[in-house]
Amino acid sequence: MEQETQRGASKSRRAETILVVAAHPDDEVLGCGGTMARHAEAGDDVHLLILGEGVTARDIRRDVAGRQRDLQRLNRAVETAADLLGVVKVHRASFPDNRFDSVDLLDVIKAVEQVFELVKPQRVYTHHAGDLNVDHRITHQAVVTAARPVPGGDVASVLAFEVPSSTDWQGAGSHVPFVPQVYVEITHTLKRKLKALAVYRSEMRPFPHARSLRALEALARVRGATVGVQAAEAFVLVRDVVHE
């Protein structure tokens, strides 16, 4: 009888629309790639919004043609990683890499709001407010603003993920600490996360860099062990509204 009840509950679960808002290509996989794959496997529609172009802050000696090749390569990686994780659609803006603070905040908010209006997500994942990277912090602020809980709004849950080499590199006392309250088990989707990360060859680094495959798997194992599972991703809960 108990098993039948559980099956019935599983069948009655309503699919959700999920939106991941990331500042740069690869942030989405670093922060919640396993969770994205888990949502997709559960039948949820997973959308991805990448706000930054992700290239122009790099080697200033590169010529225009070289940067264009880098951008095309990175865009292909975004699509390949999204396919691996079960993303329905990738949405894009083209804000300057590591220069979001040179753009009016309202413009970033409007870019997020446009996708909110199009997708109408119930659950949103984005960057943590205390990250070292300025683009991450502005992305968080734009998402929280766009997801403000007005009457009739679609967004019920907003969660902030960690990005190794940004969340963990901020100086003590100079930021909002990342103290997770929500853990999502990714035991069965960790391999897909790591496979998606491997697609971003230009973004990954050799161990012991925090953004190496070995370090990222270790982080997933530690987050999992924190809550008694094999692997997990951790999140700070920004808001969760339970409707009638």
N, C-alpha and C positions, 0 to 999 in steps of 0.2 A: 504494500500500500504506500509506503514511504517513497519507494522508487517511482511509482506512478505519479505521485504528487510532484516530485522533483521534475519528472519529464514534462508534466503539464505546465509547470511554472516556466520551464525552459522554452517550450513552444509558444507560450503566451507573451514572451518578452518582445517588446516593440523595438524595432531597429531604430538606431539613433543616427543623426547626422553629426559627424565629428569634423572639426576644423583645427588643423595645426598651423600656427602662425610663427614662422621662423624668420630671423633676420637675414641669414645667409644659407646658401646651399651647404648641406651636411649637418647643420644645427638640428634639423628635424629628426635625423636618424640618431645623432648623438644623444639628444634629449629624451626622445620617446619612440624610437623606431620599433622596439618590441611591443609597445602598447598599441601603436598604429596597426601593426600586423595582427595583433590580438583582436582589435575592433573589427578589422576586415574579415577575419575568420568567423566572427560572431554574426556577420551579416550587416554590420553598420556601414554607412557610406562615409568614407574617409576622404576629406579634401585637404589640400596643402596650399598654403599661401607663403611664397618666398618674397620678402620685401626688398632685399638688396641684390644688386647684380653680382657681388662677390669677387670682383677681380681687380678693379682699378686702384685699390690701395696698395697693391703689390708692387713688385720691382718697377720703379719709375724709369728704369733704363729701357724697358720693353717698348718697342714701337707700336703704333696703332694696330698694325696687322697682327702682331704677336699677341696683343691683348685680345683682339677679336677672336683669334684661334683659341685662346684660353677660355674665353667666355662661351664659345660654342661647345668646347669640350666639357665645361662645367654644366652647361644646360643639358647636354646629353646624359651626364651622370645623374642629374636630378630626375630625369624621366625614367632612367633605368632603375634607380633606387626606389622610386615611387611604385613602379610596376612590381618590384620584388616584395614590397610591403602591402600591396593591395589598394593603393590610393586610386580613387575614382577620377580625380582631376587635379592637376597642378595649376594654381593661379599664380600670377607673377606681377610684381611691381619692379621698378628699376631705380631704386634709390641708391645713391653713391656709396660704395663699399667703405665702411668705417668712417663715414661722414654724415650719418643721419642727423647729427647735430647742426649740420649746415642747411638743413631743410626745415621749413616751418613745421612744427609738430602737428598742426591742423592738417597739413597735406598727408602726413603719415596716417593720421586717424581716419581721414576720408578714404584712403586706399583700403584700409581694413574694413571700414563701414560698407564700402561697395561690395566686398566679398561677403560680408555678413548678410547683406540684403539679398544677394544672389543665392547663397547657400542655405541660409537660415539654420545655423548649427545649434544643437542643444548643448554640446560640450566643446570647450575650446582649450587647447593646450598651447602654451607659449613660454617665453623666457622668464627667468626669475628677475625680480626688481633689483637685486644686489649684484648682478654680474659686473665683471671688470669691463667688458666690452660695451662701449657707449651705444652701439646699435642695438644690442640686446636690451639695455635699459629703456631705450626709447620705444622699442617694439612692445615691451611689457606695458609701458604707460599708454601707448596707443590702443592696445587690445583692451585693457581695463576700461579705458574711456569709451571705446566703441561698444563694449559689453555692459555698459552701465544698466542697472536693473530698472528700466522704465516699465510702466504697465504695458502688458502685451508683448514684451520682449521675448525673443526666442531662446537666448542663451541662459541656461540654468546653472551650468557649472563652468568655472574657469580654474585651471590648474597650471602651475608654473613648474617647468622642468629644469634640471641642472645640465650645464654644458661643460664637461671637463676642459680645462685650460681657460675658463672664464669664470665660472661660478666658484671654482676652488682656488683661483689665483688672486682674488680680491684681498686687499689688506685688512687685517683685524681692526675693528673699530671704525672703519671707513665705509661700511656698507650694511645693508640689511642681510643678516646671515641666512643661509639656506638651511631651514629646519623642517624636514619633510614630515607630513602627517599622513600622507596617502601613498600606499605602495601597490603597484600592479605587478602581479606575478608574470614573468615572461619566460618561464622555464622552457616552454615549447616553441617560443618564437625568438629566442636569443640567437639561434643560428641564422635566422633570416635577417635579424638586425646586423650581425657581424658581416654577413654577405653583402648587405646594402652598403655598409660602411666601406667595404673593400672596393666598391665601385668608385668611391671618391679617392682615388689614388693620390691626387695632388694635394689633398687636404690632410691625409693621415701621416703620422710620424712614427719612427721606430721607437720601440720600448727602450728606456722607461719614460718616454713622453706621455703625458696624461691623455693625449689623443692618439694613442696607439691601440691596435686591436687587442693586444694582450692586456693592457691596462683597462680598457673598456669592458672586457669580459670579466676581469677581476672586480671592477666596480659593481657590475650586475650581480656577481656572486655575493659580494659583501652586502649589498642592498637586500638581496634575497635572504641571506643568513640573518639579517636584522629582524626579519619577520617570520623566519622559520620555513622558507621555501628555497628552492635551488637557485633561482635568479629572479630579480625584480628591477623595476625602475621606480624611482622615488619622486614625489611631487609635493610642492607646497600648495595647499588649498587656498585659493583666493576667494572663491565664493561657490556655494552649492545651495541652490534653491529647490526644495521639494514641493511640487505643486499638487493640488488636490486632483 
